[in-house]
Amino acid sequence: MIAPEQWYEYQKQYHKYGIDMKPQVDREAQRVERRRKAEAKAGTLTMPSSGRKPVLLMVLAVAIALILGVVLASTAAKLTYDINKAKAQNDAIAGEIGDLDVKIMSSTKISYIEGAAKSELGMKTAKPKNIVYISAGDVPEKGFADIIKEKAYN
């Protein structure tokens, strides 16, 4: 190994005769390196044109994904609104059905039918001598409706 002082002298000898032992440096690489250092100091870094295309495609893909997310979210919100509106209508209809069921149950009671017959149709309660009780053996062959028709129209 050579001592540092001897190396220094050795280098001086080569420079004295004009022989440069350093390898040739690519001037283009030096220029690019200086530009990068200057941009780094200024705070702006540029990307080579070959690296811009994938980044641009990535940014475009992210933008499309975000737009699709917004569209899907708005569609989901509209569907939720429509479903809630339909549920409210169903609840209102179910309430009306319940009211009608109560009216039907109250309308089919004998007392209601008798009251309506007396008030609206002017019917009267039958006298005990006009009441006929029918047993299972008293069923006519023709049917009750036919017998009533015969008596009514004859």
ABEGO torsion letter per residue (X at the ends): XBBAAAAAAAAAAAAAAGBBABBBBBAAAAAAAAAAAAAAAAGBBBBBAAAAAAAAAAAAAAAAAAAAAAAAAAAAAAAAAAAAAAAAAAAAAAAAAAAAAAAAAAAABAAAAAAAAAAAAGBBBBBAAABBBBBAAABBAAEAAAAAAAAAAX
